[in-house]
Amino acid sequence: MLSFGGDDEFPLEGGAVGLFVDRKAATFLFKHRLHTASLFVFRSEGLGWPLRNDTSVGALPASSSTSRGFNVLLWRDGDLGYDLVSDVDRSELARLAAKVVAR
């Protein structure tokens, strides 16, 4: 599910079970300087996905957006969905996402 355990740039601060839309999600909290980034990992079946894939995470198509001052990256890999949310710059969030999908 998640092979990235953090590094010097994005240390893993903790994790918990949370909710994403209508389902349980593994939630991971990464630190970046004075900011945090939350990663939600959940079953992707039955969810409506954005038709617009305007970016990629590694080789995976992804959707990016900004809501209420937070940058959001949303992508799928097999049966799992990933949602990465933070107030860090989009390029920094994309760098974290690339580390998450690297194997």
Backbone as ProteinMPNN parsed JSONL, in Angstrom:
{"seq_chain_A": "MLSFGGDDEFPLEGGAVGLFVDRKAATFLFKHRLHTASLFVFRSEGLGWPLRNDTSVGALPASSSTSRGFNVLLWRDGDLGYDLVSDVDRSELARLAAKVVAR", "coords_chain_A": {"N_chain_A": [[0.822, -1.184, 0.0], [1.727, 1.447, 0.985], [4.865, 2.315, 0.39], [6.65, 4.297, 0.897], [8.275, 5.65, 3.526], [8.853, 8.145, 4.441], [11.357, 10.781, 4.425], [14.286, 12.933, 4.684], [13.353, 15.342, 3.582], [10.564, 15.108, 3.546], [9.478, 14.059, 6.244], [7.785, 11.311, 7.775], [5.213, 11.811, 9.954], [3.16, 10.561, 11.294], [0.265, 8.384, 11.498], [-3.101, 7.256, 10.904], [-6.439, 5.898, 11.111], [-8.83, 7.142, 8.999], [-11.488, 8.992, 7.386], [-12.585, 8.985, 4.028], [-14.652, 10.481, 1.908], [-17.076, 8.283, 1.83], [-15.958, 6.121, 3.086], [-13.586, 4.133, 4.977], [-10.207, 5.161, 5.442], [-6.692, 4.827, 5.183], [-4.65, 7.068, 6.776], [-1.986, 9.256, 6.384], [0.468, 11.398, 7.74], [2.636, 13.8, 6.673], [5.479, 15.859, 7.175], [6.691, 19.029, 6.103], [8.985, 21.345, 6.168], [7.521, 24.007, 7.746], [5.023, 23.087, 7.289], [2.309, 20.709, 6.796], [1.347, 17.66, 5.166], [-1.34, 15.727, 4.169], [-2.044, 12.398, 3.453], [-4.402, 10.353, 2.049], [-5.397, 7.049, 1.744], [-7.374, 4.767, 0.082], [-10.081, 2.448, -0.719], [-10.888, 2.379, -4.11], [-13.089, 1.646, -5.581], [-16.357, 2.23, -6.876], [-16.395, 4.995, -6.57], [-16.952, 8.247, -7.906], [-14.85, 9.593, -10.315], [-12.726, 12.33, -11.219], [-13.13, 13.507, -14.531], [-11.221, 14.884, -15.779], [-7.893, 14.618, -16.178], [-5.282, 16.297, -15.437], [-2.633, 16.209, -14.86], [0.173, 14.188, -13.811], [1.2, 11.501, -11.667], [4.071, 10.096, -11.179], [3.872, 7.541, -13.49], [1.168, 7.533, -13.511], [-2.073, 8.772, -14.315], [-3.421, 11.815, -13.033], [-5.431, 14.086, -11.092], [-5.438, 17.508, -10.41], [-6.139, 20.116, -8.093], [-7.256, 23.132, -6.454], [-8.487, 24.041, -3.351], [-10.005, 26.096, -1.077], [-7.547, 27.228, -0.343], [-5.889, 25.044, -0.201], [-3.825, 22.714, -1.857], [-4.528, 19.951, -3.952], [-3.998, 16.619, -4.893], [-5.173, 13.921, -6.735], [-5.35, 10.509, -7.399], [-5.382, 7.183, -8.886], [-4.302, 3.843, -8.306], [-4.444, 0.795, -9.367], [-6.653, -0.96, -7.326], [-6.729, 0.949, -5.399], [-7.243, 4.278, -4.202], [-5.771, 7.522, -4.02], [-5.335, 10.464, -2.182], [-3.857, 13.459, -1.835], [-3.223, 16.152, 0.198], [-2.454, 19.515, 0.916], [-1.141, 22.688, 2.087], [1.22, 23.359, 0.93], [3.31, 24.427, -1.805], [2.335, 23.642, -5.177], [4.299, 22.326, -6.737], [5.982, 21.234, -4.795], [4.196, 19.518, -3.529], [3.714, 17.762, -5.625], [6.247, 16.633, -5.802], [6.35, 15.156, -3.407], [4.23, 13.366, -3.923], [5.33, 11.92, -6.065], [7.351, 10.565, -4.737], [5.816, 8.936, -3.118], [4.612, 7.159, -4.952], [6.785, 5.945, -6.127], [8.616, 2.919, -6.502]], "CA_chain_A": [[0.0, 0.0, 0.0], [2.586, 2.626, 1.047], [6.244, 1.892, 0.609], [7.428, 5.476, 1.275], [8.201, 5.876, 4.966], [9.368, 9.473, 4.75], [12.78, 11.049, 4.265], [14.654, 14.205, 5.311], [12.54, 16.427, 3.046], [9.172, 14.856, 3.938], [9.416, 13.014, 7.27], [6.477, 10.788, 8.155], [4.942, 12.217, 11.33], [2.214, 9.667, 11.947], [-0.8, 7.838, 10.682], [-4.326, 6.894, 11.613], [-7.554, 5.521, 10.24], [-9.715, 8.29, 8.841], [-12.563, 8.812, 6.42], [-12.544, 9.662, 2.744], [-16.013, 10.462, 1.392], [-17.97, 7.374, 2.557], [-15.215, 4.891, 3.418], [-12.393, 4.244, 5.807], [-8.969, 5.414, 4.708], [-5.443, 4.956, 5.925], [-4.259, 8.476, 6.688], [-0.586, 9.462, 6.735], [0.793, 12.809, 7.883], [4.03, 14.116, 6.377], [5.898, 17.217, 7.518], [7.58, 19.691, 5.142], [9.307, 22.62, 6.807], [6.499, 24.358, 8.751], [3.736, 22.646, 6.761], [2.008, 19.284, 6.805], [0.623, 17.124, 4.012], [-2.117, 14.543, 4.535], [-2.261, 11.434, 2.38], [-5.481, 9.409, 2.306], [-5.347, 5.869, 0.863], [-8.7, 4.19, 0.271], [-10.614, 1.63, -1.819], [-11.364, 3.313, -5.14], [-14.289, 1.156, -6.258], [-17.624, 2.888, -6.637], [-16.293, 6.447, -6.437], [-16.886, 9.039, -9.124], [-13.512, 10.169, -10.456], [-12.704, 13.461, -12.156], [-12.879, 13.149, -15.927], [-10.063, 15.665, -16.195], [-6.588, 14.268, -15.622], [-4.461, 17.386, -15.939], [-1.247, 16.03, -14.453], [0.456, 12.785, -13.541], [2.008, 11.157, -10.503], [4.824, 9.028, -11.816], [3.236, 7.203, -14.76], [-0.275, 7.45, -13.285], [-2.814, 10.015, -14.52], [-3.908, 12.398, -11.784], [-6.183, 15.33, -11.156], [-4.996, 18.479, -9.413], [-7.069, 21.222, -7.875], [-7.021, 23.95, -5.269], [-9.739, 24.302, -2.656], [-9.874, 26.794, 0.214], [-6.141, 27.456, -0.058], [-5.159, 23.785, -0.159], [-3.584, 22.018, -3.116], [-5.012, 18.582, -3.875], [-3.686, 15.677, -5.969], [-6.013, 12.735, -6.62], [-5.01, 9.514, -8.411], [-5.663, 5.774, -8.597], [-3.32, 2.82, -8.673], [-5.149, -0.462, -9.144], [-7.891, -0.86, -6.545], [-6.592, 1.971, -4.359], [-7.242, 5.694, -4.536], [-4.856, 8.324, -3.206], [-5.662, 11.876, -2.139], [-2.792, 14.15, -1.126], [-3.735, 17.497, 0.457], [-1.57, 20.345, 1.724], [-1.011, 24.083, 1.682], [2.52, 23.574, 0.298], [3.292, 24.736, -3.224], [1.981, 22.49, -6.025], [5.491, 21.583, -7.167], [6.44, 20.452, -3.643], [3.217, 18.444, -3.334], [3.982, 16.799, -6.702], [7.477, 15.911, -5.441], [5.961, 14.166, -2.4], [3.433, 12.338, -4.591], [6.257, 11.082, -6.836], [8.027, 9.683, -3.781], [4.826, 7.965, -2.637], [4.353, 6.129, -5.961], [8.027, 5.273, -6.53], [8.748, 1.606, -5.871]], "C_chain_A": [[0.866, 1.248, 0.0], [3.991, 2.175, 1.363], [7.134, 3.06, 1.017], [7.217, 5.762, 2.753], [8.744, 7.221, 5.397], [10.859, 9.564, 4.5], [13.084, 12.4, 4.912], [13.782, 15.366, 4.848], [11.085, 16.334, 3.504], [9.128, 13.755, 4.988], [7.973, 12.605, 7.576], [6.271, 11.081, 9.64], [3.99, 11.279, 12.048], [1.161, 9.177, 10.983], [-1.982, 7.459, 11.554], [-5.318, 6.336, 10.606], [-8.493, 6.722, 10.204], [-10.826, 7.957, 7.873], [-12.261, 9.597, 5.159], [-13.9, 9.444, 2.093], [-16.857, 9.536, 2.26], [-17.27, 6.114, 3.044], [-14.012, 5.179, 4.304], [-11.174, 4.419, 4.914], [-7.793, 5.367, 5.668], [-4.98, 6.394, 5.697], [-2.834, 8.619, 7.199], [-0.311, 10.959, 6.761], [2.291, 13.001, 7.678], [4.294, 15.573, 6.726], [6.777, 17.741, 6.378], [7.804, 21.108, 5.634], [8.254, 22.918, 7.879], [5.111, 23.874, 8.354], [3.541, 21.141, 6.969], [1.275, 18.929, 5.511], [-0.068, 15.847, 4.475], [-2.326, 13.678, 3.3], [-3.332, 10.456, 2.836], [-5.38, 8.282, 1.283], [-6.608, 5.062, 1.148], [-9.057, 3.284, -0.904], [-11.232, 2.561, -2.848], [-12.67, 2.885, -5.8], [-15.523, 1.957, -5.871], [-17.571, 4.394, -6.47], [-16.326, 7.098, -7.812], [-15.53, 9.719, -9.193], [-13.563, 11.333, -11.429], [-12.405, 12.971, -13.571], [-11.609, 13.816, -16.435], [-8.823, 15.181, -15.444], [-5.591, 15.262, -16.204], [-2.99, 17.281, -15.555], [-0.993, 14.531, -14.292], [1.272, 12.68, -12.269], [2.783, 9.925, -10.925], [4.208, 8.787, -13.183], [1.713, 7.184, -14.66], [-0.959, 8.79, -13.572], [-3.403, 10.5, -13.203], [-4.666, 13.683, -12.069], [-5.663, 16.257, -10.067], [-6.035, 19.579, -9.292], [-6.613, 22.006, -6.655], [-8.384, 24.245, -4.653], [-9.442, 24.931, -1.301], [-8.412, 26.975, 0.624], [-5.299, 26.202, 0.037], [-5.007, 23.22, -1.56], [-3.928, 20.55, -2.92], [-4.541, 17.812, -5.103], [-4.481, 14.409, -5.714], [-5.649, 11.784, -7.752], [-5.38, 8.126, -7.941], [-4.477, 4.926, -9.029], [-3.951, 1.48, -8.334], [-6.444, -0.216, -8.404], [-7.857, 0.247, -5.492], [-6.623, 3.374, -4.944], [-6.355, 6.432, -3.556], [-5.275, 9.788, -3.31], [-4.625, 12.551, -1.255], [-3.18, 15.619, -1.025], [-2.751, 18.271, 1.322], [-1.636, 21.799, 1.257], [0.375, 24.378, 1.118], [2.315, 23.866, -1.185], [3.015, 23.473, -4.046], [3.19, 21.661, -6.434], [6.044, 20.73, -6.029], [5.499, 19.288, -3.367], [3.425, 17.358, -4.392], [5.24, 15.991, -6.41], [7.186, 14.841, -4.396], [5.171, 13.033, -3.053], [4.33, 11.398, -5.388], [7.003, 10.116, -5.92], [7.085, 8.592, -3.278], [4.634, 6.842, -3.646], [5.603, 5.411, -6.413], [8.163, 3.943, -5.797], [10.136, 1.11, -5.9]], "O_chain_A": [[0.75, 2.054, -0.923], [4.275, 1.709, 2.467], [8.267, 2.84, 1.444], [6.106, 6.078, 3.178], [9.06, 7.426, 6.569], [11.542, 8.547, 4.377], [12.236, 12.954, 5.612], [13.499, 16.276, 5.627], [10.453, 17.345, 3.81], [8.777, 12.62, 4.665], [7.069, 13.439, 7.626], [7.061, 10.65, 10.48], [4.004, 11.203, 13.277], [1.169, 9.517, 9.8], [-1.873, 7.357, 12.776], [-5.059, 6.311, 9.402], [-8.895, 7.247, 11.243], [-11.079, 6.79, 7.573], [-11.753, 10.717, 5.207], [-14.248, 8.31, 1.763], [-17.315, 9.951, 3.325], [-17.935, 5.135, 3.382], [-13.503, 6.298, 4.369], [-11.113, 3.905, 3.797], [-7.886, 5.808, 6.813], [-4.929, 6.869, 4.563], [-2.506, 8.168, 8.296], [-0.798, 11.701, 5.908], [3.108, 12.441, 8.408], [3.412, 16.42, 6.582], [7.52, 16.976, 5.763], [6.925, 21.964, 5.529], [8.115, 22.146, 8.828], [4.126, 24.212, 9.01], [4.483, 20.41, 7.275], [0.672, 19.781, 4.859], [0.555, 14.989, 5.1], [-2.73, 14.163, 2.243], [-3.195, 9.81, 3.874], [-5.287, 8.541, 0.083], [-6.888, 4.713, 2.295], [-8.421, 3.341, -1.956], [-12.018, 3.44, -2.495], [-13.293, 3.678, -6.505], [-15.716, 2.316, -4.709], [-18.608, 5.019, -6.249], [-15.785, 6.553, -8.774], [-15.106, 10.356, -8.229], [-14.36, 11.322, -12.367], [-11.535, 12.125, -13.776], [-11.002, 13.362, -17.405], [-8.726, 15.322, -14.225], [-5.113, 15.09, -17.326], [-2.193, 18.16, -15.884], [-1.856, 13.711, -14.606], [1.94, 13.625, -11.849], [2.222, 8.834, -11.02], [4.037, 9.728, -13.958], [1.038, 6.851, -15.634], [-0.481, 9.832, -13.124], [-3.829, 9.704, -12.366], [-4.551, 14.277, -13.141], [-5.472, 15.834, -8.927], [-6.717, 19.925, -10.256], [-5.709, 21.594, -5.927], [-9.317, 24.648, -5.347], [-8.717, 24.363, -0.484], [-8.081, 26.884, 1.806], [-4.106, 26.284, 0.328], [-5.947, 23.244, -2.355], [-3.661, 19.972, -1.866], [-4.668, 18.296, -6.228], [-4.468, 13.877, -4.604], [-5.633, 12.176, -8.919], [-5.656, 7.906, -6.761], [-3.758, 5.248, -9.975], [-3.992, 1.075, -7.173], [-7.243, 0.633, -8.799], [-8.837, 0.46, -4.778], [-6.103, 3.626, -6.031], [-6.204, 6.022, -2.405], [-5.537, 10.288, -4.404], [-4.526, 12.251, -0.065], [-3.439, 16.264, -2.041], [-2.267, 17.762, 2.333], [-2.126, 22.093, 0.167], [0.685, 25.538, 0.848], [1.255, 23.577, -1.741], [3.41, 22.373, -3.66], [3.119, 20.433, -6.475], [6.523, 19.622, -6.267], [5.944, 18.197, -3.012], [3.324, 16.169, -4.089], [5.304, 14.803, -6.726], [7.715, 13.733, -4.485], [5.42, 11.862, -2.765], [4.105, 10.187, -5.383], [7.256, 8.972, -6.297], [7.506, 7.46, -3.04], [4.506, 5.683, -3.251], [5.501, 4.352, -7.033], [7.858, 3.851, -4.608], [10.411, 0.016, -5.408]]}, "name": "protein", "num_of_chains": 1, "seq": "MLSFGGDDEFPLEGGAVGLFVDRKAATFLFKHRLHTASLFVFRSEGLGWPLRNDTSVGALPASSSTSRGFNVLLWRDGDLGYDLVSDVDRSELARLAAKVVAR"}
